Amino acid sequence: MTELRITRENARFQQWEALLTNRSKRHRNREFLVQGVRPITRVVEEGWPVRALLRADGAASSWSDELWASTRAERVVLSPALHARLSGKEGAELVAVVEMPEDGVARLGDSRREHGPVVVFDRPTSPGNIGTLARSADAFGASALVVTGHAADPYDPQAVRASTGSLFALTILRVPGPGPVVEHAHAHGYRIVGTDEQGSPLAEVDLGGRVVLVVGNETAGLSSGWRAACDDIVSIPMVGTASSLNVAVAGSIVLHEALRQRG
């Protein structure tokens, strides 16, 4: 496969650079950028479609050489200065342009972890929290991460970086509200469990079997729609002076308890 070389800023480069900051263009083109060795490795291993690999001119390592030689994606060599603008740092070897999947809830049945919890993050404002929760969801055996409502973008570079590649081990969906997920849950025998400081103690609630775990917005918590849809609400007992936990940390604790109960 031939290589495209770009040494000066042009329309194609500007299109890729816009993916770093312009959410509308990411979703209009259905593509996003992935930076870093581990995230790009996970993209390839999990079979996400790579549209292009972007390499810094003169960069070389056994990892990048092997990936460059084996890819079926378009191969583009960029000047080091242009590449650094896309990778976020000098010396990075590769950036991947990755195809964004569809959002239909039917994809919840496609996960290879079909018995793992479905994690819902309702109206998150921080891409970093999405990535952190994705990392825990992967670690504790969840099957999917669903972002609902007016929310930060799970394909934002901050979310991708914070997940350290775990985003690509999950089925990722964005849906406008509870309705489609609740319908899927009822049709397939899932219980819906939300998190709130006024809920029942975490260890006393059954998190085994098929379960949807819902984590609310960082400030406002669960929306009224999700609260009404929940079969149970759980809380995390605390004994210190902290008034609350970071939402991604709270979600991680609930996921760990669900894993413990599943044995």
N, C-alpha and C positions, 0 to 999 in steps of 0.2 A: 504494500500500500504506500502511495506517495505521501510526502509530508508537505504541509502548507507552512510557509515561513512568514512571520509578521514581525517586522522590525520597527515599524512606526505605528502610532495610534491611527486606527481606521474604523470604519463603521462596524466591522465584525468585532473588533476588540471592545468598542464602546457598548455593544450589545451584551457581551459577557460581563463587563464591569458593572453594568446596570443591575445585573442579577444580585450583586452584593447588597444593594440598598433599596431597590425598587421592587416591592412585593407584587405590584400589579403586573410588571413585566415578567416576573418569575412565573406567575400563574397563567398569564396570557400565552407565554411560550411553552409552558409546562416543562420547565427545566430550571435547575439550580446548580450552584457551585459547591463542590466538596473539596476541602483543603486538608492536607496532612496525610502522613503515611498510614496510620491505623484506619481512619475513616475511609480512605480510598480503597484500602485492602478489603474492608468489610463490604463496601459497595460491590466489589467484584465477586467476593466469596458468596454473597447473598443473592447474586444474580440480578441486581438492579441494572437497567439499561444505561450504558454510558454512551453519550452522543459524541463526545470529543475528549481527548486527553491533551492537555496543554503543558508543554515542557519548556523549561528555561534553556536557552541555547548554552551548550557547554556543560549542562548538569549531567551527572552520571553516578549511578550506584547499581549494585546488582539488583536491588528491588525495582528501581525505575526502568532499568534496561530490560528486565524480564517482562514487566507489564507493558512497556512500550512495544516490544517485539510481538507480544501475544494478542494485543488488543485488536478488535474488529472496528473500534470506533475511529472517527477521524483523528488524525495525529497532527498537532499544530505546534511548531517551534516558535517561541516568543523570545524577544530580546530579554535579558535579565531584568531590566528596569520595568518593562511592561508586565512580565510575569510576577514580579514582586507586588505590583498593584493588585493583582488578582489573588495571590496566595496570602497576602497580609504580612509577609516578611521576606527579607533577602535570603537567598540560599535554599529556598524550598524548590523541590525538583519538579513536582507534578501538581496540577489542579485538574479535577475531573468535572466535566459538564454532564450532569445526570438527569435523566428523564423523570419527571414527576408522575407518580401513579394517579389513577382515577380515585375518586372519593366515595363511591357507592358503598353502602353498608353490606351489600352482598359479599364484599371482599373479606368481611369478618370470618367467613367460613373457609377462607383460603389459607389461613395460617397453619404452619407446620406444628404449632403448639396449640392444637385445637382445644385442649382442656385447660389451658392457662387462663387467668383472669383477663378480662377486657378492662383496660384502664381508661377512664374518661377524665379529661382535664377541662373543666368548664370555664370559659372566658379568661384564660391566663393572659396576663399583660407582659410577662417577661419571657423572651425567647430562651434565655438561659435556664429558667425553671423548667421549660418544656424539655430541653435537652437533658437536664439532670434527672427529671422523672423518667425519661426514656431509658436512661442508663440503668436506673433501678428496676424499671419494668423488665428489661432484658435480663438483668442479673437474677431476678426472683421469679422468672418463668412466665411472665405475662405473654399473651398472644398478640395484643394490639394496643395501640395508643390512639384514642379518639379525642380530637380537640373540637370543642363545641362553642357556638356563639361567636360574638364579636371578640376576636382573640388575636394574640401574637401568632406569627407564622412558624409552623414547625420546620419549614425549609429555610428559615433565616439562617445565615452563616453562624450566628451566635448559638442557635439551637443545635445545629449540626456539630459544631465544635464541642459544646458542653456534653453532648451524648457520647463523645469519643468513639463513634462508629456504631453504638448500640441502636441508634435510630433505624439502621438498615436491617436489623434482626427482627423488627416488628412490622405488623401491618399498620400503616399510618393512614388515618382518615381525618378529614375536616367535615363537619356537618353543622348546619345552621342552628340546630336546637335539639332538645331531647328526643323529639318524636320518632325519627327513624331508628335510633339506637334502642329506644324503649320497645318499639314494635318488634325489632329483631330479638331482643332479650326475651320477650314474652313468647315469641314463636319458637324459640329454641331452648326453653327451659332454664334461663338464667335468672338468678336473684340479683337485685340491684341494691347495693350498699353504698351509702354516702358517708362523708366524714364531716363532723362538726363538733365543736367543743361541748355542746349540750347533749351529745349522743350517749348511747350505752357504752360501758367499758369495752375496749377493743377485744380482749380475750374472751368475753362472754358471748360474742356474736359468731355464728357459724359462717365461716368464709370458705368452707370446702365446696367441692362441686363446681358447677358453672356459676360464675359470679361476675358482675360488672361492678367495679370499684370506682366511685365518683369522687373526685377532688375538686373543690370549689375555687373560685377566684381568690387571688392573694389577699385582697382587702375585704370583699363583700361575702366571701364564702359561697355556698351553694345557691343557685338561683331557685326561685319558687317552683319553677317547672321541674327541675331535678329533685328538689326536696319532696315534691308530691309523688314523684315516680319511685322513690326509694322504698324498698321493703324493710330496711333497717338503716339506722344512722348510728355510726360508731364514733367514739371519742378516744383520744390517747391520754391515759392518766399521766399527770406531771406532778412533781413534788418540789421543784425549785421555784425561783422567783420569776422565771420567764412567763410572760402572759400568753405566748403562742409560739408555734414552730413555723419555720419556713415551710411553705406549702409543698415543695418538692420533698423536703425531709419528712413531713407528715405522711405524704403518699408512700414514701419508701418504707416507713415503719409498718403501715397497713399492708403493703405488699409482702413484707417479710413475714408478718403474722399469717397471711393467707398461705404462704409457702410452708410455714411450720405446721399449720393445720392439715395441709395436704400430705404431710409426711415425706 
